[in-house]
Amino acid sequence: MGFMGAGKTQLGRELAGLTHRPFVDTDAEVEKRFGPIAELFDRGEAEFRRIEEQIVADALAGPTAVIALGGGAVVSEATRERLHRRAFVAWVPVDIETAWDRVGNSDRPLARDPEEFRRLYNERFDLYDELAEGSGSDVESLLLAALQVVFSSKVPFDAAVIADERVATLHTLELLRPAVSTHLVPGGEEAKTPAVAQRLWNELTIGRDGWIVAFGGGSTTDVAGFVASTHLRGVRWVAVPTTLVGMVDAAIGGKTGINTDRGKNLVGAFHFPLQVFLDLKFLQTLPDEERRAGMAEVVKTGLLAGRDLWLLPEDEMIRASAAFKTAVVLSDPYEREGRRALLNLGHTFAHAIEAGSGYAVRHGDAVALGLLAALRLSGRPTDVVDELLSPTPVRADRSRAWDALRRDKKAAGGQLNLVLLGDNGGYVTPVAEADARRALDELIAE
C-alpha cells in the first residue's frame, strides 16, 4: 500500500516473481471488470470506492498473492479490517514532491489539483502508518520486512534468553541483564541434542504469554526455536544471530530442530520467529573459521541468485543474502512445493561429510566441500568455491558418510534426488547413486 506514485505496481510485480506468487493490481482489476477509473469517478467517487472494496475483498479471498492496492483503498474501514485479518501489509512510502512529479496533472482523477493532492496525502498518511506492519521502497527491504528481519542494535532481551555460552561471555552478560532468565547452551552442534532441549524445557519458567530470545549462532537459534515451538505447545520467540551463517541463512525461515544419533535436524518443527534482529557488531568477535563458514552460505546463495554477492560490502552482502533467503522461504514456507529445497545446494553432501567425520568437520567447511560436489555434478566451474573457500578433502568414514547421504535424500531405483545448479539457478534432479558416491568420495581424504 502507499500513496499515488509510490511505485507499488512495479515493486509488486518484482516481489511476485521472486516469491513465485500471483500478482494482483487492484486498480488494473477494477478497470478490467468495470472500465476506466476516470469514467467511474465521473459517476462519483463513492461508487468507485464500493467497487474497489469488493475487488480487494476478492483478491484477499483468493490464492495467496502479492497485491498492490490503489492509493485510497485503505480509506475503507472494511478493507482495513480485511487487511488486518488476512494479509501482511507493507507500506511503500513516497514524499509528496516525488509523488506529484510522477503522477501530477495526469489522467488520474485525484492528481489534477496540487492542493487537493497534498490534502489527500496528509489525510492518508496516518492510515498507512497505522496499518503498516513493515515498510520499504525497494524489493530487498520489502522482502526482509515480510519476515520481520530487521537491522537494529536495539535487541529486546526482556525475555527468557537462550544464549551460546561463549557468545554470552564475549559480549558480557550486561546485555542480558533485563532477561527474565538466562539459559546457556554449548557452542556448535553440541547445543542441538535431546539432552540440551530437555534441560531447557525443565529450566524454563515462562508461561504461554512469555517469549524466548535466541542469542548465538545457527545451532543456538535452531535449538532455541525448537524449544520455543514445543514449550507449553509453543511460545513466541525472537532470533538474534551472532554469526555470519546465522545472519544470512540459519536464523531466517522458521526451521528449528535438533540432531539425533541418526543424523542432523531429524527432529524439528517449523516455528517462525516474531523477528530476526541483525546487528553487525556481533561479527566483530567472530573467529576467522566461523566467518569462513558464513561465506560458504553466501557463496551458495550467490550461486543460486546468479549474483556475485561475495563482492559486495559486508552490510550489503548480508542484506542481499538474507533477502534472497526470505524470498525463497516466502515462495514455499513449509516445504510443500519443493521450491525451498533449492536452498540445500551442497548441503546433502555437507551433512554426509559432517556425519562421516563424527561432526569433527565444521559446518561451513562441509558446505564448501558440498558445493564442490554439487558444481562438479552440475558440470559447472568450481573456481569461485576454490578461490573464496579453499576447501580440501577431509578425514571421514566413507561408509558412514554414504549412509547419511542416502538417508538425507532417500534413494529410489538406484538414484538420489539432489539439488544441482543450472543456467537459471538451482533445480532438483535424480542423480545416479554411482555418480553421487563418486562425488562424495572425492571430498574425503585417503
C-alpha positions as CSV (number, residue, x, y, z in Angstrom):
1,M,0.0,0.0,0.0
2,G,1.0,3.6,-0.4
3,F,0.1,6.9,-2.0
4,M,-0.1,7.5,-5.7
5,G,3.2,7.4,-7.5
6,A,4.9,5.2,-4.8
7,G,5.8,2.5,-7.3
8,K,3.6,-0.2,-5.8
9,T,2.8,-1.9,-9.1
10,Q,6.4,-2.3,-10.3
11,L,7.6,-3.5,-6.8
12,G,4.6,-5.8,-6.6
13,R,5.4,-7.5,-9.9
14,E,9.1,-8.0,-8.8
15,L,8.1,-9.4,-5.4
16,A,5.6,-11.8,-7.0
17,G,8.2,-13.1,-9.4
18,L,10.8,-13.6,-6.6
19,T,8.3,-15.4,-4.3
20,H,6.6,-17.3,-7.1
21,R,3.2,-15.9,-6.2
22,P,0.4,-14.5,-8.3
23,F,0.3,-10.7,-8.7
24,V,-2.9,-8.7,-8.4
25,D,-3.0,-4.9,-9.1
26,T,-6.4,-3.8,-7.7
27,D,-6.6,-0.7,-10.0
28,A,-6.0,-2.9,-13.0
29,E,-8.6,-5.4,-11.8
30,V,-11.1,-2.5,-11.4
31,E,-10.5,-1.4,-15.0
32,K,-10.6,-4.9,-16.4
33,R,-14.0,-5.6,-14.8
34,F,-15.7,-2.2,-14.8
35,G,-13.9,0.1,-17.2
36,P,-11.6,3.1,-16.9
37,I,-11.2,4.5,-13.4
38,A,-11.6,8.1,-14.7
39,E,-15.1,7.2,-16.1
40,L,-16.0,5.5,-12.8
41,F,-15.0,8.7,-10.9
42,D,-17.3,10.7,-13.2
43,R,-20.2,8.7,-11.8
44,G,-19.0,9.6,-8.3
45,E,-16.1,8.6,-6.0
46,A,-18.4,6.7,-3.7
47,E,-19.3,4.2,-6.5
48,F,-15.7,3.7,-7.3
49,R,-14.8,3.0,-3.6
50,R,-17.6,0.5,-3.4
51,I,-16.2,-1.4,-6.4
52,E,-12.6,-1.1,-5.2
53,E,-13.6,-2.5,-1.8
54,Q,-15.1,-5.6,-3.5
55,I,-12.1,-6.0,-5.7
56,V,-9.8,-6.0,-2.7
57,A,-12.1,-8.4,-0.8
58,D,-12.0,-10.8,-3.8
59,A,-8.2,-10.6,-4.0
60,L,-7.8,-11.3,-0.3
61,A,-10.2,-14.3,-0.5
62,G,-8.2,-15.8,-3.4
63,P,-4.9,-17.7,-3.6
64,T,-2.0,-16.3,-1.6
65,A,-0.7,-13.4,-3.7
66,V,1.2,-10.2,-3.8
67,I,-1.5,-7.5,-4.0
68,A,-0.8,-3.8,-5.0
69,L,-3.5,-1.6,-3.6
70,G,-4.8,1.6,-5.0
71,G,-3.7,4.7,-3.1
72,G,-7.1,5.2,-1.5
73,A,-8.1,1.6,-0.9
74,V,-7.3,2.0,2.8
75,V,-9.9,4.7,3.3
76,S,-12.4,1.8,3.6
77,E,-12.8,0.6,7.1
78,A,-14.0,-2.8,5.8
79,T,-10.8,-3.1,3.7
80,R,-8.6,-2.1,6.6
81,E,-10.3,-4.8,8.7
82,R,-9.8,-7.5,6.0
83,L,-6.2,-6.5,5.5
84,H,-5.6,-6.8,9.3
85,R,-7.1,-10.3,9.3
86,R,-5.8,-11.7,6.0
87,A,-2.6,-10.0,4.9
88,F,0.9,-8.8,5.8
89,V,0.6,-5.1,5.0
90,A,3.7,-3.3,3.7
91,W,3.8,0.4,3.2
92,V,5.8,1.8,0.2
93,P,6.5,5.4,1.3
94,V,7.0,8.3,-1.1
95,D,7.4,12.0,-0.4
96,I,4.8,14.4,-1.7
97,E,7.1,16.2,-4.2
98,T,8.2,12.9,-5.8
99,A,4.6,11.6,-5.9
100,W,3.4,14.8,-7.7
101,D,6.3,14.7,-10.1
102,R,5.4,11.2,-11.1
103,V,1.6,11.4,-11.4
104,G,0.6,15.1,-11.1
105,N,-1.5,16.6,-13.9
106,S,-2.1,13.1,-15.3
107,D,-5.3,11.3,-16.2
108,R,-5.6,10.2,-12.6
109,P,-8.8,11.8,-11.2
110,L,-7.3,12.7,-7.9
111,A,-3.9,14.0,-9.2
112,R,-5.1,17.1,-11.0
113,D,-5.1,19.8,-8.3
114,P,-1.8,20.1,-6.3
115,E,-3.6,21.4,-3.1
116,E,-6.2,18.6,-3.2
117,F,-3.3,16.1,-3.9
118,R,-1.5,17.4,-0.8
119,R,-4.6,17.2,1.4
120,L,-5.2,13.6,0.4
121,Y,-1.5,12.8,1.1
122,N,-1.8,14.1,4.6
123,E,-5.1,12.5,5.2
124,R,-4.0,9.0,4.2
125,F,-0.5,9.2,5.8
126,D,-1.9,8.3,9.2
127,L,-3.9,5.4,7.8
128,Y,-0.8,4.0,6.1
129,D,1.2,4.4,9.3
130,E,-1.5,2.8,11.5
131,L,-2.0,-0.2,9.2
132,A,1.7,-0.9,8.2
133,E,3.4,-4.0,9.5
134,G,6.5,-3.2,7.6
135,S,7.8,-0.7,5.0
136,G,10.3,-0.3,2.2
137,S,11.0,1.4,-1.1
138,D,12.9,-1.4,-2.7
139,V,12.4,-5.2,-3.1
140,E,15.0,-6.2,-0.6
141,S,13.5,-4.0,2.1
142,L,10.0,-5.4,1.5
143,L,11.2,-9.0,1.5
144,L,13.0,-8.6,4.8
145,A,10.0,-6.7,6.2
146,A,7.7,-9.6,5.3
147,L,9.6,-12.0,7.7
148,Q,10.4,-9.2,10.1
149,V,14.2,-9.4,9.5
150,V,15.4,-6.1,10.9
151,F,18.9,-4.4,11.1
152,S,18.9,-3.0,14.6
153,S,21.1,-2.7,17.7
154,K,18.1,-2.3,20.0
155,V,17.7,-6.0,20.8
156,P,14.9,-6.8,23.3
157,F,16.4,-9.1,25.9
158,D,13.5,-8.8,28.4
159,A,12.6,-12.5,27.9
160,A,13.9,-15.9,28.7
161,V,17.3,-15.8,26.9
162,I,18.9,-19.0,25.5
163,A,22.4,-18.0,24.7
164,D,25.6,-19.6,23.4
165,E,27.8,-19.8,26.5
166,R,30.9,-18.4,24.6
167,V,28.9,-15.6,22.9
168,A,27.4,-14.6,26.3
169,T,30.9,-14.3,27.7
170,L,32.3,-12.3,24.8
171,H,29.5,-9.8,24.7
172,T,29.2,-9.7,28.5
173,L,26.2,-10.7,30.5
174,E,25.4,-6.9,30.8
175,L,23.5,-7.3,27.6
176,L,21.3,-10.0,29.2
177,R,20.6,-8.0,32.4
178,P,16.9,-7.4,31.5
179,A,16.4,-11.1,30.9
180,V,13.6,-12.9,32.8
181,S,16.0,-15.8,32.9
182,T,19.2,-16.8,31.1
183,H,20.0,-20.3,29.9
184,L,23.4,-21.1,28.5
185,V,24.0,-23.8,25.8
186,P,27.2,-25.2,24.4
187,G,28.6,-23.8,21.1
188,G,28.1,-25.6,17.8
189,E,26.3,-28.9,17.2
190,E,26.7,-29.8,20.9
191,A,23.8,-27.5,21.6
192,K,21.4,-29.4,19.3
193,T,20.9,-32.6,21.4
194,P,17.8,-34.1,23.1
195,A,19.6,-33.7,26.4
196,V,20.1,-29.9,26.0
197,A,16.5,-29.5,24.8
198,Q,15.2,-31.4,27.8
199,R,17.3,-29.3,30.2
200,L,15.9,-26.2,28.7
201,W,12.3,-27.4,29.0
202,N,12.9,-28.2,32.6
203,E,14.6,-24.8,33.3
204,L,12.1,-22.5,31.6
205,T,9.5,-20.8,33.9
206,I,7.8,-18.6,31.3
207,G,4.1,-19.1,30.7
208,R,2.3,-19.2,27.3
209,D,2.3,-15.4,27.1
210,G,6.1,-15.4,27.6
211,W,8.7,-15.5,24.9
212,I,12.3,-16.6,24.2
213,V,15.3,-14.8,22.7
214,A,17.8,-17.0,21.0
215,F,21.3,-15.3,21.2
216,G,24.1,-17.1,19.3
217,G,24.9,-18.8,16.1
218,G,22.8,-21.2,13.9
219,S,22.9,-24.0,16.4
220,T,21.7,-21.8,19.2
221,T,18.8,-20.4,17.1
222,D,18.0,-24.0,15.9
223,V,17.7,-25.4,19.4
224,A,16.1,-22.3,21.0
225,G,13.5,-22.1,18.2
226,F,12.7,-25.8,18.6
227,V,12.3,-25.4,22.4
228,A,10.1,-22.4,21.7
229,S,7.9,-24.5,19.4
230,T,7.4,-27.2,22.0
231,H,7.4,-25.5,25.4
232,L,3.8,-25.4,26.5
233,R,2.9,-26.4,22.9
234,G,4.5,-23.3,21.6
235,V,5.6,-19.8,22.7
236,R,6.8,-16.8,20.8
237,W,10.5,-16.3,20.1
238,V,13.0,-13.8,18.6
239,A,16.3,-14.7,16.9
240,V,19.5,-12.7,17.5
241,P,22.1,-14.4,15.3
242,T,25.7,-13.5,16.1
243,T,27.4,-15.4,13.3
244,L,27.5,-14.8,9.6
245,V,25.9,-18.2,9.0
246,G,23.0,-17.2,11.3
247,M,22.5,-13.8,9.7
248,V,22.4,-14.9,6.1
249,D,20.7,-18.3,6.5
250,A,20.2,-20.3,9.7
251,A,18.1,-17.8,11.7
252,I,15.8,-17.0,8.8
253,G,12.9,-19.1,7.7
254,G,11.4,-20.7,10.8
255,K,13.2,-24.1,10.5
256,T,14.1,-25.3,14.0
257,G,15.5,-28.6,15.2
258,I,17.9,-30.8,17.0
259,N,20.1,-33.8,15.9
260,T,19.7,-37.5,16.8
261,D,22.1,-40.3,16.6
262,R,20.9,-41.0,13.0
263,G,21.6,-37.5,11.6
264,K,21.3,-33.8,11.6
265,N,18.0,-31.9,12.2
266,L,15.9,-35.1,12.2
267,V,13.7,-33.8,15.0
268,G,12.3,-30.3,14.5
269,A,9.4,-28.0,13.6
270,F,8.5,-25.0,11.5
271,H,8.2,-22.2,14.1
272,F,8.8,-18.7,12.6
273,P,10.4,-16.1,14.9
274,L,8.5,-12.9,15.6
275,Q,11.6,-11.0,14.5
276,V,15.1,-11.6,13.5
277,F,17.5,-8.9,14.7
278,L,20.7,-8.4,12.7
279,D,23.3,-6.4,14.5
280,L,26.6,-6.5,12.7
281,K,28.6,-5.5,15.8
282,F,28.4,-9.1,16.9
283,L,30.5,-10.1,13.9
284,Q,33.5,-8.2,15.3
285,T,34.4,-11.1,17.7
286,L,33.7,-13.8,15.1
287,P,36.7,-16.2,14.6
288,D,38.1,-16.5,11.1
289,E,36.9,-20.1,10.8
290,E,33.3,-19.0,11.6
291,R,33.5,-16.2,9.1
292,R,34.6,-18.7,6.5
293,A,31.7,-20.9,7.4
294,G,29.3,-18.0,6.8
295,M,31.0,-17.2,3.5
296,A,30.2,-20.7,2.3
297,E,26.5,-19.9,2.7
298,V,27.0,-16.5,1.0
299,V,28.6,-18.3,-2.0
300,K,25.8,-20.8,-2.1
301,T,23.2,-18.0,-2.1
302,G,25.1,-16.1,-4.7
303,L,25.3,-19.1,-7.0
304,L,21.5,-19.7,-6.6
305,A,20.7,-16.0,-7.2
306,G,23.1,-15.6,-10.1
307,R,24.8,-12.7,-8.4
308,D,28.4,-12.2,-7.1
309,L,27.1,-11.4,-3.6
310,W,30.6,-12.1,-2.1
311,L,31.9,-9.0,-3.8
312,L,29.6,-6.6,-2.0
313,P,30.5,-4.6,1.1
314,E,29.7,-6.7,4.2
315,D,26.4,-5.0,5.1
316,E,25.1,-5.1,1.6
317,M,26.2,-8.7,1.2
318,I,24.4,-9.7,4.3
319,R,21.3,-7.8,3.4
320,A,21.1,-9.2,-0.2
321,S,21.8,-12.8,1.1
322,A,19.1,-12.5,3.8
323,A,16.6,-11.1,1.3
324,F,17.2,-13.9,-1.2
325,K,16.7,-16.5,1.6
326,T,13.5,-14.7,2.6
327,A,12.2,-14.7,-1.0
328,V,12.7,-18.5,-1.3
329,V,11.1,-19.1,2.1
330,L,8.0,-17.0,1.2
331,S,7.7,-19.0,-2.0
332,D,7.4,-22.2,0.0
333,P,7.1,-21.5,3.7
334,Y,6.6,-25.1,4.9
335,E,8.5,-27.0,2.1
336,R,5.3,-28.3,0.4
337,E,6.0,-27.0,-3.1
338,G,9.7,-28.1,-3.5
339,R,10.9,-24.6,-4.1
340,R,12.6,-24.3,-0.7
341,A,14.6,-27.4,-1.3
342,L,16.8,-25.4,-3.6
343,L,18.5,-23.9,-0.6
344,N,20.0,-27.3,0.0
345,L,22.6,-26.8,-2.8
346,G,25.7,-28.6,-1.5
347,H,24.1,-29.4,1.8
348,T,23.3,-33.0,1.2
349,F,27.0,-33.7,0.7
350,A,27.8,-31.4,3.6
351,H,25.6,-33.2,6.1
352,A,27.1,-36.5,4.9
353,I,30.6,-35.3,5.5
354,E,29.7,-34.0,8.9
355,A,28.1,-37.3,9.9
356,G,31.0,-39.3,8.5
357,S,33.5,-37.2,10.5
358,G,31.6,-37.6,13.7
359,Y,30.9,-33.8,13.4
360,A,34.6,-33.0,13.7
361,V,34.3,-31.1,10.4
362,R,32.9,-27.6,10.8
363,H,29.6,-27.0,9.0
364,G,31.0,-24.2,6.8
365,D,33.9,-26.3,5.7
366,A,31.5,-29.2,5.0
367,V,29.2,-26.8,2.9
368,A,32.2,-25.6,0.9
369,L,33.1,-29.3,0.1
370,G,29.4,-30.0,-0.7
371,L,29.3,-27.1,-3.1
372,L,32.3,-28.6,-4.9
373,A,30.5,-31.9,-5.3
374,A,27.2,-30.2,-6.5
375,L,29.0,-28.0,-9.0
376,R,31.0,-30.9,-10.4
377,L,27.8,-33.0,-10.8
378,S,26.2,-29.9,-12.5
379,G,29.1,-29.6,-14.9
380,R,29.7,-26.1,-13.7
381,P,33.1,-24.4,-12.9
382,T,34.2,-24.5,-9.3
383,D,36.6,-21.5,-9.4
384,V,34.5,-19.3,-7.0
385,V,34.4,-22.0,-4.4
386,D,38.1,-22.8,-4.8
387,E,39.2,-19.2,-4.6
388,L,37.0,-18.0,-1.9
389,L,36.6,-21.0,0.4
390,S,39.7,-23.1,-0.5
391,P,38.1,-26.5,0.5
392,T,40.4,-29.5,0.8
393,P,39.4,-33.2,1.3
394,V,38.8,-34.1,5.0
395,R,39.0,-37.3,7.0
396,A,35.7,-39.1,7.4
397,D,34.3,-42.6,7.5
398,R,33.2,-43.3,3.9
399,S,30.5,-45.8,4.8
400,R,29.0,-43.7,7.5
401,A,29.0,-40.6,5.2
402,W,27.4,-42.6,2.4
403,D,24.7,-43.9,4.7
404,A,24.0,-40.4,5.9
405,L,23.7,-39.1,2.3
406,R,21.3,-41.8,1.3
407,R,19.1,-41.1,4.4
408,D,19.2,-37.4,3.8
409,K,17.9,-37.7,0.2
410,K,16.2,-41.0,0.0
411,A,17.3,-43.3,-2.8
412,A,14.8,-44.8,-5.2
413,G,15.5,-47.0,-8.1
414,G,19.3,-46.6,-7.8
415,Q,19.0,-42.8,-7.9
416,L,19.1,-39.8,-5.4
417,N,17.2,-36.6,-5.7
418,L,19.8,-33.8,-5.4
419,V,20.0,-30.1,-5.9
420,L,22.2,-29.1,-8.8
421,L,22.9,-25.7,-10.5
422,G,21.8,-24.7,-13.9
423,D,21.8,-21.5,-16.0
424,N,18.6,-20.3,-14.2
425,G,19.6,-21.3,-10.7
426,G,19.1,-24.4,-8.6
427,Y,16.9,-27.4,-9.6
428,V,16.2,-30.8,-8.1
429,T,17.0,-33.8,-10.3
430,P,17.7,-37.5,-9.9
431,V,21.4,-38.5,-9.8
432,A,22.6,-42.0,-10.2
433,E,23.9,-43.4,-6.9
434,A,27.2,-44.3,-8.5
435,D,27.8,-40.7,-9.6
436,A,26.8,-39.3,-6.2
437,R,29.0,-41.9,-4.5
438,R,32.0,-40.9,-6.7
439,A,31.4,-37.2,-6.0
440,L,31.3,-37.9,-2.2
441,D,34.4,-40.0,-2.3
442,E,36.3,-37.1,-3.9
443,L,35.6,-35.0,-0.8
444,I,37.2,-37.5,1.6
445,A,40.9,-37.7,2.2
446,E,42.7,-41.0,1.7
